[in-house]
Amino acid sequence: MQFLSIYKTRERATPPTAEEMEVMGKLVEEGMQAGWLLATEGCLPTSMGAQLRRSNGKVVVTDGPFAETREVTGGFAILKVNSKAEAIELTKRFLEIAGDGECELRQLYEADCVGSRETTRLPDNGVAAGS
């Protein structure tokens, strides 16, 4: 099974230090070699991004920075694991290195996870697909 881990933190005014990059790089290398880390990236500042919102059939684009946002998406990882518990443990290791912030874990749809949209029960939450 695969999980998307979305890292949220306060936006930094400076890029990561060489030491921070080295420590995180070691975890990333370990995860890639072991096969539990499929992809990961960090995000540039919100000043370089945009938010798009659709409401009442119209799309509004707002250029960054996003002053009203307390926390921003700092990056993401896609984990390949055997259980939600394993994804949680790996994400705890990441947070020990990354520092303050939070990660939202979301299991990704996979062909072997979802059969009939009418009858399939999704793992871990018991909610029927399509409800």
N, C-alpha and C positions, 0 to 999 in steps of 0.2 A: 504494500500500500504506500501511497505517496501523500505527503503533507506539505502545504505551503505555510511557511513561517514568515509572518510579516512583522518586522521590527519597527516599533514606534518609540520615538524619543524626542527630547527637546532638540531643536535645531541648533547646531554649533556654528560659531562664527569663524572657526578655523578648521582646516582639514585634519584628518588623523595624523598623529606623529609617526615617525619612522618606526619607533618601538611598538606602537599600537598596531601598525600595519604588519609588522613582523610576527607578532603574537597571533593576530587574526589569520595571517597567511598560513601559519603552521596548522591551525585548526582546519582551515579550508583544505589544505593539502592532505591532511590525515583523512578527512571525510571523503574527499574525491577518491583517494587510493582505496579506502575501505568499502566504497560503494554506497554509503548512506547519504552522501551529499551529491545531488545531481546538478544543481545550479545555485549560484548565489551572486548577488550584486548589491552594492551600496548605491544610495541616491545622492545626486548633487543637491545643492541648496534649493529651496522652494523659489528663490528669486529667479531661477532659471527655468521654472516650470509653469504650468497653467492648470487650472481646475475647470472642468466642463460639467455643467449641470443642465439636465433636461427637465422642464416643467411646463405643463400645459402645451405640449407640442413644440416648444421653443428650446433651443440650446443656447445657453449663455456661457461665454468663455471669460474667465478672469485670470489675468496674468499674475504670477507670483511677485513678491512674496505674499504669504497668506498670514497676515497679521493676527487674524482672529483665531488661528489655530494654536492651541497650547502644545500639542505634540504632532510631529510629522512622521511620515514613513521614512525611516532611515535606510531601509534595505529589505531584502527578502532572501529566503533560501527555499529550495525544494528538496525535501528529505525523502529517501526511500527506506522504509522501515517495516518491521513485522507487526507493530502495534502502536496504538496511540500513546501508550505508556513509554515506549522507546522514543517516540518523537518528543515527548515531554522531557525526558532525561537529556537528550541531545540538545534541546533548546535551552535547558538550564545551563549546560556547559557553555553555550554561546553567550548567554547573558552574563556569566561570570567574567568573560573576557570583554564583552561590549560595554558593560557598566550599566548605569541607570537606564531604565526604559522598560518596555513590555513587548512581548511577542504574542501575536494572535496566531493560533494553529488552526488550519482548516484542511480537512481531508479533501483530496482532489478526486473528482470522478475518474474512474478507470473502467475499461470495458468489462473486466471481471467483477467490478463492484456493482454495476447497474445493469440489470436485465430488463425485464418488462417495466416500463415507466409506471404502469398501473399497480403492480404488485410488489415491486422491490422495496424492501426495508433497508434504509441506509444504516451503515454501521454506527455504533456508539450512541445514537440519539433516538432511534426507534421511530422516526418520522417517515412516513411513506413518501416515496418520490412522487412528485406531481401534485402533492396536497398543498 
